[in-house]
Amino acid sequence: MNGPRMDDFPYESLLGLENVRKLEITYNPRHPGEGVCVVEYVGGGIELFEMDRYLIEQLLEHLEHREG
């Protein structure tokens, strides 16, 4: 599931978290190995990125180690 890049927003201007309004990662255990990251940009552009289970597990591991 690849979301279309918004034509109103050149890719270079979207780089960096200062342009992100909301970021959400969803994972459904009924569909192992699949996840989706939805990024909403300032100004309203939205992108969808597929995420595999490995990437989500790596992110969670990283967050665990930051907390400790």
C-alpha positions as CSV (number, residue, x, y, z in Angstrom):
1,M,0.0,0.0,0.0
2,N,2.0,3.0,-1.2
3,G,0.3,6.3,-0.9
4,P,0.7,8.9,-3.6
5,R,3.1,11.8,-2.9
6,M,1.3,15.0,-2.7
7,D,2.2,17.1,-5.8
8,D,1.8,20.3,-3.7
9,F,4.8,19.3,-1.6
10,P,8.2,18.8,-3.2
11,Y,10.0,15.9,-1.5
12,E,12.9,18.0,-0.2
13,S,10.5,20.3,1.7
14,L,9.0,17.3,3.6
15,L,12.3,16.0,5.0
16,G,12.6,16.5,8.7
17,L,10.2,16.1,11.6
18,E,9.6,19.9,11.7
19,N,7.3,19.3,8.7
20,V,5.4,16.4,10.4
21,R,2.1,17.2,12.1
22,K,1.2,13.6,13.0
23,L,2.8,10.2,12.6
24,E,1.0,7.0,13.4
25,I,2.1,3.4,13.1
26,T,-0.4,0.6,13.1
27,Y,0.2,-3.1,13.3
28,N,-2.4,-5.9,13.3
29,P,-1.4,-9.2,14.7
30,R,-4.0,-10.9,12.5
31,H,-1.8,-10.0,9.6
32,P,1.7,-10.7,10.9
33,G,4.5,-9.1,9.0
34,E,2.5,-6.1,7.9
35,G,2.3,-2.6,9.3
36,V,1.5,0.8,8.0
37,C,3.0,4.2,8.9
38,V,0.8,7.2,8.1
39,V,2.5,10.6,8.0
40,E,0.5,13.8,8.0
41,Y,2.5,16.8,7.0
42,V,1.9,20.4,8.0
43,G,-0.2,21.8,5.2
44,G,-2.2,18.6,4.9
45,G,-0.2,16.2,2.7
46,I,-0.4,12.6,3.8
47,E,1.8,9.6,2.9
48,L,1.4,5.9,3.7
49,F,4.4,3.6,4.1
50,E,4.3,-0.1,4.4
51,M,6.3,-1.4,7.3
52,D,7.4,-5.0,7.9
53,R,7.5,-6.7,11.2
54,Y,11.3,-6.5,11.4
55,L,11.3,-2.7,11.2
56,I,8.5,-2.3,13.8
57,E,10.4,-4.7,16.2
58,Q,13.6,-2.8,15.7
59,L,11.8,0.5,16.5
60,L,10.4,-1.0,19.7
61,E,13.8,-2.3,20.7
62,H,15.3,1.1,20.2
63,L,12.6,2.8,22.3
64,E,13.1,0.2,25.1
65,H,16.8,0.9,25.3
66,R,16.3,4.7,25.3
67,E,14.0,4.3,28.3
68,G,16.5,2.2,30.3
